[in-house]
């Protein structure tokens, strides 16, 4: 009985082989023997064909979509062109320095951004007259500023604590200064 099964594997028949092999043979125009793999051993079952179709359908859906619907944040809608300009802005890092840091260097802080405690975002909003014209939305990793002339939707370079932040409007320079506390994971 096992020898007969092996003989059937070695001598291909027209009905032996998968649907994919039949498509390959029909598309090429040449008669080729079917590709043998562990799935061709034994009697063909109808459930394997439906399983193969389900897997193909899932892989097709997965290949077209980058994210699932529940993974998409509300910030994507800010990319729509509504005619508002993007204002110029700059990031600055702020560090709390005491006398022992300056003169003795006891705390081990250096001037790099890795030892800074605050992230300062300056948004230059030329033509904006007052703070009442601005809409500000601050999250831990995202800032959105909107005025009648400008729109800024910006992902922050570091995770911050939005509850401990502050925003100040400088009327002279027409600049919004947003200061946010950087949240760093403890390296130890």
N, C-alpha and C positions, 0 to 999 in steps of 0.2 A: 504494500500500500504506500509506504514512504517512497519507494523507488519510483512508483508511478507518478507521484507528485513531483519528484525531482525531474523525471523525464518530461513532464508537462512544462516545467520551468525552462528547460533547455531547448525545447522545440516550441517556439511561439505559435500560437494559433491566432486567428483573426479576432476572436472575442476576448482573448486574454490581454490584459493591459489596462491602463487607466484611461479615463476620458481625455486627459491631457495628452497622452501618447497618440490617441486617435486624432486629436486636433493637429498635433505636430505632423503626423503622417499626411493628413489631408492638405495641410498648408504647404508642405514641401513638394508634393506631387510624386515623391519617390517612396517606394515601399521599403521601410526600415524595420528592423526588429524592435519590439517595445523595450523600453528601458526597464531593467529588473531592479527591484528594490524590495525591502521587507514587506511592504504593503501589497505586493502582487502575489504573495504566497497564500494559498487557500482560496476558498470560494469567495467571489466578490459579494459584498453586502451592500444593501441600499443605504444603510445608515452611514457608511463611510463616505459616500458621495454627498449626502446632505451635510455631513460634518465638514467636508472639504469646502463646500459652497459657503457654509457659515464662516469658516476661517478666512476665506477669500474676501467675504463681505466685510468682516471686521478689519482686516488689514487694509482694505481699500478706504474705509472710513477713517482709520487711524492715519493713513498716509496723507489725507487731504487736510486734516485738522491739526493745528499746532497746539491749541489749548481747548479744553472742555469749556462749556458755557459758564459753569460755576467758578472757573479759574480767572475769568476776565474781570478786571476791575473797572470801576466806573470812570477811571481817568482816561480811558481810551477815547471817549467821546470828546475830550478836549482837543483832539487832533484835527477836528473839523475846521475848515477854513471859513471863518465868519467875518473876515475883513479887518480884524484887529491886528495891530503890530505886536511883535514880540519885543519887549523892552530889553535894554542891555542890563546885565547883572554881573556881579562878581562874588566869589566865595572868599572869605577870610577865616583864618583860624585864630582863636583867642585862647590864651593860656593864663591861668592864675599863677602869678609868680610872687614869692615872698622874698624877704631879705636873705634868708638862708639859701635860697636857690641862686640868687645873684652873686653873693659874695663868697659863700662857702661851697655851694654845689652839693649839699648834703642829700637832697631828695632824689637825685639821679635823673632829673628832667633835662631834656635837651630841647633845642629850638625846633625840632621837627614836628610835623603835624600829628604824629602818633602820640605825643604827650600833651596835646591840646584838649581842653575840656569843652569848649564851645565852638560851634559853627556859626559864622555870621554871614548872612546873605544880604547884600546890598542890591536893591532893585531901583534903577534910575528911571523915573516916570516923568519925563519932561512934559510940561503942559498940564499936569495934574495939579489942581489948585488946593484941594483940601483932602483930609483923611476920609471924609464922608463919601467921597467918590469911589473909594476902594472897597473891593470885596477880597477878603483874605481867608484862605482855608489851609490850615497847617495840620499835617499828619506826621507820623513818625518817620516816614520815608519819602514824603511828597509835600510840595508846596504849590498852591495855586493862588495867583494874584490876578485880579481883573479890575479894569477901570474902563471908562467910556472909550479910551483910545488904545489901551494895551491889554494884552492877555499873556500870562506866563504860567505854563504848567511844567513843573520841574521835579524830577526825581533827585533826591538828595544823595550825595556821595557816601554818607554814613547814616546809620540808624540813629535817630534822635529821640528825646523825650519831649513830645509836643506840649505836654501839660506844664512843663517848667520853662517854656520859651517866652520871649517878649518881642514886641514889635514897636518901633518908634518911627514917627513920620518927621522928617526934616523938611520944613516948609521952604527954607532958603535954597537948598540944593534940589528940592523935589525928589527926595530919595526916601524909600522905605527900607529901614534897617531891621532885619529879623534875626534875633539871636536865639539859637537852640542849643540845649545841652546834649552833647554827644554821648550815646550809650555804647560803651565798649564792653566786650566780654572780658572777664578776668583771664589773663594769659596763664595763670598758675592754677 
